[in-house]
Structures are given as C-alpha cells and as structure tokens.
Amino acid sequence: MKQLSLLSLAALMMLSGCYTTNNKPAAKPVKALYITSAGWFHQYEEQIALVHQGLSKDVAVSLDIIVGDVERLKQTDFAAGYDLLIYNFCHAAQRDEEFVESLIRPVYQDGKPLIALHCTMHSFQFDKRWPVFLGLKTLRHEKQRSFEVTTVGEHELLNNIAASFSLASDELYLTIEKDEKITPLLNAYGVESKAVHTQGWLYQSGKGEVIATTLGHHQNTLSDQNFQQFLANSVTYLTKSQGENRQVAALGEGKITVLSENAKYPDSALRQCVIHNMFSIGGEKVNACIEMQCNDQNKEQCTKQCQEDNPWPVPETLWDDCQSGKLTAPKQ
C-alpha cells in the first residue's frame, strides 16, 4: 500500500506539471522584473515587446513590468522572488537619492543579476554612485546614425553574434571613465569623437553581476538579430547558476504582465510640450546663473557648478501642466 501511495503521488505530480517524465522538476520560465519609465526621448511602450522577444529567444522568460512608480520602488522589496532584473529607463534629471539607492540595493547588496539598457547609463547624472554601480561613466552621445558594432575578444556572452554588425540607427554613447574590472564585450568607433567607445560590458557590482549595453535607443536596434542574441545570451549567462531546468522551459511559455495599475505613456503632443519646457525652464535657470556668477577666468568650472545647482525639472513633474494647457510648446 505504501508503494502504491508513493506511485500515485508521483503520477499526480506529473499530471499537475510539477515533474517531467524523467522525474526532474519541470522547467519554469525565467522570472524577470522589467523596470522602465514613461519615455520622453524613447518609445518605451513599443520597446517592451521587442526586448522580451530578445530576452526569450533561447529560453522562456516571464516579464513583469513596472512603469515609473518611483514610490513603489522606494518603499517595497520589489526585487523579491525574481531571477533577474532589467533596467530600461531614462531618469537623467532625477535627483532622488532614496530612489537611486532602492535601484542599487538589490543588485549590489543582495546579488540580484541585472541587465541594464541604453539610457539607464545616462540616468541620475548628478549622483556619483550610479556610474560606479554600473562600472562605466557616460554622459553624452553622438548624433543618431548608423554605425558598426564589433565584438571584443571571446566570451560566451558573444556566442552566435557576428564579429561585426551594422546598426541602422542608434546613439553611440561616449565612454568617459570605466572600471578596470569590467569585461568589455561590444565596441563602436565614434566618427565625431574619433575614438572607440565601449557599448557593452560585464561587471561584478558588489554581490551582483551586471550586463550592460548603451545600445537600444531605436526600435531598429532592439529588433536586430545580433542585439537580440546578446540579450538572449545575457539571460542564459545570468541565470545559469539556477540549474539546467531553468534553461529548458518551452519557448512561448513566458508572459508579459504590467504590474503598474496606472501605467501611462505620453502621446506626441504631450512629449513635445514636456521636452520643450524641460529645456526651456532648465536652460533659463542655468543661463541666468552663468550670467550673474561666471566670468571669463572661471567660466568653465562656474558653468558646471551652475548646471549642478540649477537642475532641469524632472519630466514627469511637467506632465499635469502640459496636459492642462498651463504649459505649452511652439507648434511645429
């Protein structure tokens, strides 16, 4: 009777999907949390499906999405229960130190693996912790255009990626500083800067591993087969310690779920209004500071100080005023 009971239990577990026919636990999709933002300079809503396509090219990935929700990210243990984090946001003017800490902590202190994309590297420009956390500092990019990307050395993260491939339209981020411990993976030559700049790398950030790429401004890049393979390799690399069963879940099982109840993205008119006023308000403050405080002898350093002391407004803070008509933008 005891033997029958055990057999019956095993059969029930197989029927319920808990076990495979070879008595190993059934494979589950990688459970990833994707943190993004409204997207004033990027089409973040459209990017979700393309990023998911790349992430799940070789293994199934279930993607939970948080859009904005700064207070949620500051006040909750948002990374708990996830195999992997993906940051794809743009918070250049954001100065909320608690917000920065909340994004660093699960990786640096808790060891949660991270894939960081594009403008994530240009975020929190006044917080010195952010480039240290990512292993590379970059604050500017060249004009959006096509350019060649080349792989660096031999690494499993470069498997099935062409040694050189062309992107139809993207922003080449300029490397200012990088930690000597990063492993460069992708490079590109900047025709304006006349120098080679790191566009993809692997980095041990505290207890967590980070795979970062400055590429991904345009949807053409996100749909590029080599770029998608880089994302797929990143998932496999960062989750391999979780066991082989994590890697054999059937493709197509992964789902996309938006966790943010009031997720919203700007339309073209709102985007134009916010961007215009962000530059206008911020520029006026900086220019006034320069005019009042800077002279020819100290202008360069004084200008930097004016920019630091007079930050441009965070785009989301202009949202309501642009929607209500309190703020407007010149008609194109």
C-alpha angles and dihedrals in degrees: 000000000000091000092049090050092054092047091049090051092051091049092051092050091050091050092049091054096248093119137031124228091264090060093251120127111272115259117255128200118261106265109223133177114215116200117195140152140229094277117230094173098022138054094237096164092058092042095063096075093045094049090048090050090056096042092052098042093109104015134026113264126189109206125204113193130213114187113197103314093148094172091050091053092047098047105038138059088245096170096056114120097015127118094206143012126217120195115196108157142114117227101152096149096036112119101175102132093191090055091052091049092050090056095046098045103070091052104035098037104024100035099238110161117241139201110199120195136201114298091027083084092054093050126108092018094177095051113088092199095067101069089041089054092051096040096236137068122215127156105165141042138200124251113293109265144124117290142162123260120202129195120238120227123314121309135148088243087067096053113136092006120124115249087236129015136170125235115208096214131358144124117263106217116215117233111228100170135351135188112253089229096064118107107225113220107166130032136182134188116235114218092199097046093034090220141102115254131194111249101172134024148159120233138176104226107188106298095343133077118230126199109190137179128181089206123097108080095126130047089235089068094046090054094044110117094225092050092047089050089053089055091047092049089049092056092049093047096047096045101039092100089064092072138266093279089068088062101052103057110132114267112250095037093100116097136199116231125179108215096184106093095202100035110162138172128200123254119226095269094050091045091052092049095048095046093047093051094042090058093038098049094040094044094050092054094048094045092049090051092050092048093050102038111023130080133177093271097055102020100119096049092037091052091053090050091050090052091051094045095046108044122188113252118269105257095233090060089064095050099094095043091051092048092049093047094245087120122037140178130222112268114253 
